[in-house]
Amino acid sequence: MSSKTDTVKASVSKSVDMTQVPGVELKQKKPVNPDDLPTISKKGQEFVNRLGNVSSAYAARLAHRKRPRWHQYWASPGEDYERCMSSGVYTQVREPTEQQRRDGYEPGTESGEVRKILTSEGKVELIELECPLDAYVEYLNWMSQESTRQHTIVKENFYRNIEDLNSQFGGRGREITAGEVDNNGDFKPL
């Protein structure tokens, strides 16, 4: 019986030992020497980004013209554009005419073509709009107020639902306590 076991061990170890398989070479890991790594300073090479895909390229594409105390916005054509324009607060941003470029102009007095970004097919992708900064700040405050109001409604509904569950199924230690977990992981009842 031991000869059969020895034969099985030998065949298993032979199949596992990769050094005995033809066409397979066992490579030892060598420690990496930092001096062997190519660097720009060692080689004196300078690379050029011919593709132009850097983060600043996208930001430059969407850059607004500067106008103090005004909020600029790139609107998508369709519902987004219509919503902004129907508010009566937003106006389209225009390019300066050739004469305005020569003579000088103040931002907001341009009377040229509307500023827009086109797709590679020539379709309008975005249209630049602007509104007074105080109207935009008022809108942000309204959004904050609405968010707080909705959060309060959700909390009140949650509390009422927990109370309903307790009145139907609770009793003698089987009650659910409504609350929330704070940032430290501690439970705080409502």
Residue pairs with C-beta under 8 A, 6 or more apart in sequence:
14 20
18 24
18 26
19 26
40 46
40 47
61 117
62 74
62 117
62 126
64 72
64 93
64 128
64 130
65 72
65 93
65 107
65 115
66 107
67 107
67 108
67 130
69 132
69 133
69 134
70 108
70 130
70 131
70 132
70 133
71 130
71 131
71 132
71 133
71 135
71 136
72 93
72 128
72 129
72 130
73 84
73 90
73 128
73 129
73 130
73 131
74 117
74 126
74 127
74 128
74 129
75 81
75 84
75 90
75 126
75 127
75 128
75 129
76 125
76 126
76 127
77 124
77 125
77 126
77 127
81 127
81 129
84 90
84 129
85 129
87 131
89 131
89 132
89 135
90 129
90 130
90 131
91 129
91 130
91 131
92 114
92 115
92 127
92 128
92 129
93 110
93 114
93 115
93 128
93 129
93 130
94 110
94 111
94 112
94 113
94 114
94 115
95 110
95 112
95 113
95 114
95 115
96 105
96 110
96 111
96 112
97 110
97 111
97 112
100 109
100 110
100 111
100 112
114 127
114 128
115 127
115 128
116 124
116 125
116 126
116 127
116 128
117 124
117 125
117 126
118 124
118 125
119 125
155 180
155 190
158 178
158 190
159 178
159 190
162 176
162 177
162 178
163 178
165 176
166 175
166 176
170 176
177 189
178 189
178 190
179 187
179 188
179 189
179 190
180 187
180 188
180 190
181 187
181 188
182 188
